[in-house]
Structures are given as C-alpha cells and as structure tokens.
Amino acid sequence: MIEDLIIDWRRFESNESIGHAVRTADDVAVDWSDGRRSVFNRFWLRDNCPCARCVLPLTREQVFEIIDAPDELTPSDVHCDDAGRLDVVWSDGHHSRYLPGWLRAHATDATSRAERRAQHPRSIIWGAEHADRLQTFDHDALMTDDVALLAWLESLRDTGMTLVRGVPDQAEALLGPAHRISHIRETNFGRVFDVRSKPSPDSAAYTSVNLPPHTDLPTRELQPGLQFLHCLVNDATGGESIFVDGFAIADAMRRERPACFATITTVPIAFWNRDDRTDYRWSAPVIALDAHGDVSEVRFANFLRGPIEAEEGEMPAIYDALRLFQAMTREARFRIERRLAPGDMWVFDNRRVMHARREFDPQSGARHLQGTYVDRDEMMSRIRVLTRQVA
Amino acid sequence: MIEDLIIDWRRFESNESIGHAVRTADDVAVDWSDGRRSVFNRFWLRDNCPCARCVLPLTREQVFEIIDAPDELTPSDVHCDDAGRLDVVWSDGHHSRYLPGWLRAHATDATSRAERRAQHPRSIIWGAEHADRLQTFDHDALMTDDVALLAWLESLRDTGMTLVRGVPDQAEALLGPAHRISHIRETNFGRVFDVRSKPSPDSAAYTSVNLPPHTDLPTRELQPGLQFLHCLVNDATGGESIFVDGFAIADAMRRERPACFATITTVPIAFWNRDDRTDYRWSAPVIALDAHGDVSEVRFANFLRGPIEAEEGEMPAIYDALRLFQAMTREARFRIERRLAPGDMWVFDNRRVMHARREFDPQSGARHLQGTYVDRDEMMSRIRVLTRQVA
C-alpha cells in the first residue's frame, strides 16, 4: 500500500509527478513534470527511507540509524516505478521507494526550499491603529467548534494579540480555552495566578502601582508563550491595560536606528526575580533573532532587570539602545489602551506583546484578574493537528 | 539602615573598602583598598541606585526607569561617606548611595568580571570510568536535610548524572524529591509518565525495542531539564540502561574533529513527534554553545528526527558530522551501563546526558519505571536559595 510508506500523519498530494530519475555521481536527480530538477544527497535519501524495516510501523518513528549505512553507500539502480514512485536500490542491497508527493514536499533544491520558506506564516505587526481592529473571538464558539478554535489560534500566531469575549464569570474559567490548546505551563506563581493587590506581594504585579510595558517571566530561560488574562471584577478607578507589539518596535528600530538594533539583539541583559523561596535569573538579548534574522522574541521587564554585565567601554552603546527601547515602548504610535470588563479575556503572545497596567486605586473598588500560561509549542502543535483535520 | 539599601536577598560582604572615589569625565572611578580601580558608567550607576524611590521596598523591584534620567546626566559630587559607602549626587539632584560590598560584587572592570567568570560552576565531564564513581544520594536524607539536598543538586548541576537510592516502592514516589526542587514540567505525556510496553504506543519508549542514546523531547523549543526515572519493577530480561555524557562527546569532537564540531554546533536539525492528537516540531543544532562558546546543551533522538532542511551542497558535511556524532554515542569510552533495581532512581540532566535502553523481553517479566521532569531554572533557583541559607 502506498500509504504505508508515509511516515507522517499528513497526506502529501502533489500536482507534479516524477518525469525521470537518474544517478548523478553518488546522488540521485529527479526531473519533475514541471521541469524542476531536485538532486537528493545519497545519505539524505537513505536516511529518509520509509520502509517498514527503517520505520517502526506502530509509532511511525525511525529505527534505522544513518551511521549504519556504509561510508561508500551509492544508489546502484534508480528509476520511477509503475506507481509513480522513486525506486532506489542501494549498493548494500537495501531497497527504498519514495512517494512523489512526499519527495516534492521535502526536496532540498533551492527553488523548493524557497517555496517552503515563502509558505511560513509571517507575523503581522501592529500599532496604535490596531485598537479598532483588534480581533475578538467568542468563548462558546471556540470551546465547541474546531474551525473557530483554529481561526483564533492563527490570529494569535500571526498578530500575537486577541480578545476573547463571553468567558464565564467564574474562577478558573480561563482554563477552558487554555485546555482547548493543551496543558498549562506551571510557574512558581502557580498554574493559575490571581492579579489583585496583596498585603505581602512577591511581585509588583500584586500591588496597585503602575507597571510599565513588560513581558512576564523574562527571568526564565524560556519565557511563557501565551498569556491568558481573564477579568473577573474591574470596579477600581484606574488600572487600564496597555499593549505594545514588541515586534513592531523591533521593526521600527531596525529601520530607524540600526546601530541600536544591532546592540539590543546581541548584548545579554540580566533579569532577576527573587523572594524568600526562589531566585530566578536569566540573561539574554532584549530582542532575539531566529536563524533567518527574523525577530522571534522580545524579553523585557524593567522591574526585573539585574545589573548589566558588560565591559566598561560597551556601556554607552548598551544604554543608548536600552534607553531607546524604553522610549519606544512609551511612543503613542505603538500603544493600544483598553479597559477590561468582566467576561473579557486577553490572550496574547507573552514573548512578543508587552503589557502594562496603569496605577489603580484599591480603595475605589475591587479589581481581580486571573492569569495562566500555555507555551508556543502547544499552540503550534494544536494548529498543525487542526489543519490536518479542518482544512 | 545600610541593609535597606540592598536590592537583593543576599548579603554582600567584602574584605575590600573604597579608598577613594572620583569623577572621571562623565563617569565615576573607585579606587579600592587593594589597589584595584573600577570605573562605573554614569547610566549604569544611576540605573542601579538602591534608594527607596528607585526600588519598591516591598518587593525589592526597580521602579525607576533609566529612560527618565536626562541625556546629559553627570555625577556632580562623588565621595566616600563616613559609613564607607560610595555617595553620588547627580546633576539632576538625585542622591545615590552604594554599599561597598555590593559595588565590588558587581564592578564592571575587567579584573572583577574575570574574577566572577572564574567563579561560575564548571561542568565535570565523564566517560566509562565514571561507572564506579557515580554519586549516589539517599532519598530520606535529601527529603529532610537541606545540606543533603544542596549536595545532590550541586552534583546534578556539575556532573548531570546522579542515582538516588531508597525511593519508596510506590507510584508517584518520585514526586517527593522533585517537589523538594520545585514544580513539575508537564508535557503531553502527563506530569508523571509510565515507562512500560503498551499495546498502542505513541512513542518508541512505550515499546520493548532497543532505544539508542537520546535526550527526551528534542521536539520542544526547551527540552525538559532534569529527568527523573524511578524503577518500580524490573523483572524482565534485558532493558539495561545506558548513559552517555553528551558534553564529553562534544568536548572530544571539538578536539578531535573540529570541522564536524563546527557543523554540529551550527546546522539546525529537525525533530518531530506526531500522533493523532499532537504534532510537535523544533529545529536546532545537536550541540548548542552559550555566549562564551561553552557547550550548554545536547539535543538528539534519532527516532524523532525529521528530514534535514539544508542546501544540497551542505549535505555531505552535515552527514559527516551527524554520522560521527552517532558513532561517538556508541563508543565504549563514553558509555556507562547499569541495571536499575526497585527503589533506585536516576536523576540526570536531560539536556546533557543521553540515555538508552537495551531491548527487553516483555514475556520474561514485568518492567515498570515512572518518570517526570523539572526544568533547569528550578534547579538553579533552589541551589541559589539553599546557598543563601545553608552556606
């Protein structure tokens, strides 16, 4: 059966078929029906053999280890079989067959790689004008309908910022939508944390003071990915929420002040969070870039910074960059300000969107939010599975 | 009170005192009693002002934001006060006082920085000879005695590999020692996972086949830090545990095959884990280096690898490095092999130490392990707090 050969839960449909397949030196070249040529490295191809001896049928996990191929491995017979598959007999006698759809989807020629890269979802950055266009989602719909769930998660992935309406007015109601994604990311503040002023606060979050724009837990190697903030009561004067897209700041800084951008993406800044039972510390650049040079993360909380560890001579450039970053978090062009009402829940990418809170007057009325975290890995996994099923 | 000025839970004792403090251009220079000179950047020094207006006394978190210092800030008066503190009056009138112990502990001159760097704990790498010297710890001692707990955690931090003896023969007994550190790192396999062969496995771990050396969950952006494996029953034939120090392999590869080391520390390798409900993927180099060029992480599970995404021309070098890495995980010089007995629990750094399991015969007897994870951040936090209290 052709499908037995697929070591994946996806189907690999392709409009293109294999026109011709040949050995080229030690490797294999495939000429596709649309004229594209893909050359496959011999070890890469052998490594990806989907046969039942190389892949455990029960779990679809690879049992063959490429170190067990001989150094001098070569393809000895290469052709396109009657079912349209690439058929390779290796110099050690092993026999591999590759579905054309799978092969096209993973081809390592430059055109195929550029095509895949272009399909990666891209972040949609936003600023103050976004306040009127903020995407809202209905609690009951995303709890029961996978299409609504997927739409919400794709918006979260791409814009980093969503509002869910109609969340039940109950403690821990935020766990419903969170568990539609996956399990909770627990922290020392618990699985669910209560944001209100406390008599013996272990964090500025648990006081009534102004909190400048920040990400939560920059003190951890991996900051929590998604943050959920559910409003149960908001009768106090003040306490408005402010959100800033850190990716928009990064984008503007890269264009407007490239020297500061170079500093802020490379110099590690220390973040510390200490109380009588814990002592967390991590150092990393405020803006992180991925292997493609794209902005992948923002990490910042002024109230959790430790002393900067750098050479004396580097300090002027570091403080230029840091002060510019802080100044940009205050610029009106990047900020949206909203007041949460009971039943509302912000869900946002904590590694991208900084949140702030205006000072509130705890004597003027009650204010109670509940929060929790879910990691980005879980969001991406859920999107992939929903896309299998829904699309 | 001098202690009110400390924005930390530590005491900063110092044998050195401030001999002399002066303005140097815009910055501040301190000459210490042992002759060392530390120059402090003006913004760095202002940023670290510990006064009650700059630091929230309740949480010891910084409320002052350095962007609020004027661009032209300079120290206008600098001296050592009668209590031995550095006393700075700034050009905008703000007044800061710094304890000499704190200042010395965070000084950014080259000598002080090198001194701090030398005090960082260093990994102790090990190979086959370690089998006889494996550190064992007593369950009851580390449950009740903070000195024993600290000794265990320091061994885990430095060698990555410990054996705990005398763990009660009960399900979830492994949570006792885990909670002595902190909360659990939950995954899609649950908070506690059972390792035995299952009729419908979603991972090769839940079969009886040979599992080559691997780290758990390389498919996640942050691999779980500490892995706990508690043996409840081990009556089956086979199933011996093998451990390999990935940092030792990295160290040997760097010396013996530098070109392969350069490849394996830079080329991202894809790891995938899919079942009918989840689809996790992450790509990262098999060996990660920190900002100092030291090895900080190993990430590898052959059975979870996805197709390598790289240019055709890079493939030969990538497969050279990958095949060498796999070959080294099989070398006797790096491997220790042990059989777990009921009551034994391995606790090891899953981002460093690869574990393997020999095939076992599920017909020959029962085999049941329980596992859980705790992140490295939690171990480091616990060590810091215990060091405050115990030392």
Interface residues (C-beta under 8 A of the other chain):
Chain A: D8 W9 V39 N41 F43 W44 D47 N48 L56 L58 T59 R60 E61 Q62 V63 E65 I66 I67 H106 T108 D109 A110 R113 R116 S182 H183 I184 R185 E186 T187 N188 S200 P201 D202 S203 A204 T207 V209 P212 T219 R220 E221 L222 P268 R274 D275 D276 R277 T278 D279 Y280 R281 W282 A291 N302 F303 L304 R305 P307 I308 E309 A310 E311 E312 M315 P316 Y319 L322 R323 Q326 A327 R330 D375 R376 D377 M380 S381 R384 V385 R388
Chain B: D8 W9 V39 N41 F43 W44 D47 N48 L56 L58 T59 R60 E61 Q62 V63 E65 I66 I67 H106 T108 D109 A110 R113 R116 S182 H183 I184 R185 E186 T187 N188 S200 P201 D202 S203 A204 T207 V209 P212 T219 R220 E221 L222 P268 R274 D275 D276 R277 T278 D279 Y280 R281 W282 A291 N302 F303 L304 R305 P307 I308 E309 A310 E311 E312 M315 P316 Y319 L322 R323 Q326 A327 R330 D375 R376 D377 M380 S381 R384 V385 R388
